[in-house]
């Protein structure tokens, strides 16, 4: 935990809703006419169209609606979506908003003109299919069972019965090979269970996995809510440098204003991090080390300053890895060590390996505090 100026940072509730998920099945309904795809590149795009499976609990799914949307997309020099417009959709207007959400956060290949990235325009089809149409009756039975298990787990969570919720989550994972959206629900459930039990390290891990799984499934505001949850958990765990990096990703989504409480918290932390005051953390090797013996553990700490001092407080530590963007070092651990990482190495983190639940104190400083204060 961070031990500076007795800061108190509350944790915000993990919550967001999954809207749509992709699938590899073709929609068995009418498709747009060829007139909408006038160039070879647009025809190629059509052959690579996306399919979206509508959630069983979705209102449109309950109405039995399926369809498609043709979009014209202006791709910027950096590959981001500069503008997307609806060319035509069927049924008209039903899936337009969903289709726009589906593409707005994507990164495409820009055009290359004279060796330089340039803007280009393309067209894309997003098709929408009812989940019950995918995989036949057996898959529908399994997905219905999954929904019931998820409801049971959430009921157990609401009652504070975390062991029961964890048992159901394990059963859900073992029932069948889940789709991406079901994997997301499981990771989100596990994050809530871990947070409720006070196992913040595990809650962070499962939230990060949920983000990785659902990167292409969520619209921008919904992704922002997930990053807010991760930011709050990292603050609760005292992982300030990691929280700073999470916020920077959150800010890039463009959903926050400078007056937002998250932005104000980040500004306060940034001022603290850039000051000359030592930053002191107390940690333990609570994470599983997959390549180690069962009795071993590890911990990862993202470094913000160029020098850190690590001192053992309990148990045994075997070694340290300092992993940077452009450098990697390994050190056998002594009772205490001070290590400097050249700023030219880029962003660095230290991985600490040793006896499970061994404790240590890590202090971050600047190698030349006087020089830093003049920057």
N, C-alpha and C positions, 0 to 999 in steps of 0.2 A: 504493500500500500504506500502511496505517496505521503511523505511526512513533511509538508511545507505549509506554514502559515495556517495550519488546522483547517484547510479548505473542506467544506461540506458540499458534496455534489450529489443530488438525488438521482435515482434511476427512474427513467420514464418507461411506461408500459410497453411491452412487446405486443404490437398489433398491426396487422394489415390483412387485406383480402386479396386472394389470387383471382385474377379475372379470366385469363385464357391460357391454354397451353397448346404447343404445337404437336403434331402427330405425323406419321409417315404414311397415312392412308389417303387415298384419293376420294374426293367428293363425288358421289354418284348422282349429281344433278347437272342441269345445263351449265355450260361454260360461256364466257364472253366471246363475242364474235372476233374473227381475225382482224377486222378493220381497226381494232384498237391497238394493234401491234404492227407498226408500219416499217420497222427496220429490223435487220438481222439481230441486233443486240436486244431489241425488245422482244422478239420471238424467243430468243434464248432465255430471257428472263421469264417469259411465260412458262417455259418447260420446267423451270425451277421454282414454281409457285409454292407458297406456304399453305399449309392446312392448319386450321385452328379447331380444336375439339372443344365443344361447349360443355361446361360443367353441368353435372346432373342437377345441381341445385340452382342453376341459372334460370332466370325468368324466361328468357327466350327459348331455352331448352324445353321448359315446361310447355311452351306454346307449340313445340314441334317444328321450329323454323330452322332452315338451312339456307345457305346462299353464298354469294361471292361479291367481291369489291375489286374494281380496277383502279389503281392509283397511278398518277404521274408524279415522279419524285425528282426533285432537283438536288443533285449531290454536290456538295461544296468541295473545295480543293483539299480539305483535310479528311474527306470521306464521310463527314456528317451529313445529316439531312437538313438542307437549307429550307426546303419547302415541299410539302406534299399536298396534292389536290385530288379530289375524287373525280374520275372520268365517268364511270357508271357503276351502278351496283344493283344487285338483285337479292331479295326484294328491295325496292328503292328506299334508302335511308335507314334500314334496319341495322346494318352492321357497319355503317360508315365510321362512327366514332371509334369502334373497336379496331377497325382496320388502320385508322390513323395512329392509334396508340401502338399498334403492332410494329410500325416502321419508324416511329419518331426518334427512337434511341439507337437505331442501328448505325453501323459503320460500313460503308460500301467502298469499293475500289473507285477512285476518281479517274477521270480521263487523263491521259499523258500526252501533252502537246509540247513538242520540241524538248522533250526530256523533263518537263515540269508538270506537276499535278495541276489539273484544270477542272472547272465545273463541267458537269454533264447532266443530261436528263434521260431518265429511263422510265419504264412502266412495269408494274408488278401486280399480280393477282393474289389476293388473300381469300381463301375459301373457308367456309365455316360449316362444320359437320357436327351432328348430334353424337354425343359420346356413345349412346346405345347402338349406333350404327357401326362402331369400331370393335372388331374382335369377336362378334357373334354372341350368342346367349351365355356361353360360359364366362367370357370376359365381363359381361354385364353383371352376372351373378357375383363374380369376385369383387367388382367395383362397388356393388351394393353392400357387400359384406364389409369392405374397407370403410365406407361411409358410416356404417353402424358402429364399427370399432372406433372411428374417430370421434363420434358423438359420445360414446362411453368414456373415452379417455378425457375429453373435455369436461364431462360431468364429474369425473374423479378429480380433475384439476380444480374445479370450482369448489369442491368440498375439502381441498387440501390433502387429498389422499394421493400423494405423489408416487408411492410405491405401486399402487394399483394402476395409475396412469402409465408408469414406466413399463409395467408388465404388458399392458395392452399395446404400447408402442413397439415393444419387441415382437409381440405376436403379429402385428401389422407388417413388420419388415419380413417376417418369415412366411407369411401367407402365400405370396407370389411375387414375381419380379415386378415391382411397382414402376409406373410411368414417371416421367419427370415431375409432373404436378403432384403425384402421390409421394414421391421422394421429398419434395418440398414440404408438404404437410407434415411428414414424419419428422424432418429436421426442425421445423418450427415448433412442433409439439415437444420434442426433446429439449429444445431451448427453453421453453416455458417451464418444463418439469425441473430442469437444472436450476433455473433462476428461482423457482419456488423453494427448492431445497437449499438454496444458498451456495450452490456449486457454480460460482460465477465463471470460473475458467471454462467449464464444460458448456455453460450457456453461450459464451463468446464463440467457442469452437462450433457449436451447432448452428448459431446464427450466421457465422461465416460460410458454413456449408450450404445453408439455405440460400444465401446470396449467390454463391457459385452456381448452384443448381438452376436458379430461377432468373439469371441475368437477362435472358432473352424472352422471358415470359411476362414481365411486369412493365406497366407504364411508368413514366417518370415520377409522378407523385407517390405511387405505391412503393417504388424502389427507395425513394427518399425516406419514407416511414421506416423501412427496414434498416437503412443506414443510421437513422436516428436511434433506433433500438441498440444497434451495435455500439454506437458512440457512447450511449448512456451506460451500457454494461462495462465498457472499457474504462470509463471514468470511475465506476464503482470499484473495479479491480485495481485502480491506481495505475493503469497502463496509459499514462498520459501521452507519450509519443505516438503510440498506436492510435489513440483517440484523435490526435491531431491529424494523422494521415486519413483516418476515416472521415473526419469532417471535411477535409479538402476534396475528397470524392463526392461527399454529399453536396458541397457548395457548387460543384461543377454541374450538378443536375438542374440548377437554376430555379429551385423551388423556395429558396429562403431569401429573406431581406436582411440587411445589416442590423435591423432592430429585433430580429428573431432571437429568442433566448439562447438557442444553440449558437448563433453567430456571436452573441455577447460573451457566452462562456468560452468560446474558442479564442476571442480577442484577449480575454483575461489570461487564459493559459499561455497564449503566444507571448504576451508581455512577460510572464513569469519565466517561460523557457528561455527567452533571450536575455534575461537578466544575468548577473554574475553570481546569484545565490546558488549554492550547491543544491542539487535535487537528490533526495534520499528515498530509496525504495526498500521495503522489506518483502522478500519473496520466498517461495519454497518450490521444490521440484514436484509439482502436483500433476503435471501432464504425463500421459503414458509415452514411453519411448519405444516405438514399434520395432526398432532394430536392436533393442537391449534386452537384458534378462528381466524377469517379472519384478524383481526387487529394485529395479532401477527406474529413475524418472528423469524428466527434463523440464526446463523452463525457457521461454524465449522472451527477450526484452528488446524492444526497438530503441536504438540510441538516438538522442537528439544532439548531444554535445560530443566533442572530439576526444574526451578522456573519461574513463570510468575506473572506479576502485571497487573491487568486490571482496567482501570479508565473510568468511564462514561463521554462522551463528549456531548451527546444530547439524548433526549427521555428518555425511561425507560427500564431498564433491570431487569427481574424477578429472574432468577436463572442461575446457571452454572452446567454443568455436565463435570467431568473430567473422560474420559473413556480410560483405559489403557488395555494392553494385559492381565494383571493379577490383575487389581484393578479397582474399579469404585467408584466415589464419587459424591455427589450432594451438592450444596451450595446455600443458598438464597443469592442474591446479595445485597451488600451495595454499596455506591457510589464508593468505590474502594476497591480492595482486592488483597492480595498477597498469592499465593498458591504454595506449594512445592510438587513435585511428586518424590518419591523415584525411582532412576534408576532401582531398582529391579522390578518395576511394568512393565517394558518393554516400547514399543512405546505407547505414550499417545496423545490424542487430547482433546480439550475443545470445548464443544457445548454451545453456549450462546443463551438464550431464552429471549424474551421480546417484547416490542413494535416494530412493523415493521418499518424498516429503522432507528432504534435507533443507535447511533454511540458510539464507544468506542476506546480507545487506549490500545494496549496490548504490554507489554515490556517483552522480554525473557532474563533471565540472568542465570548464574550459582550460586548455593547457596554458593559455596566456590571458588571464582575466583582464589585465590592464588594456591589452590590445583589443580584446573583444568589446570592452565598454566604450571604445572610441569609434566603433563601426557605425 
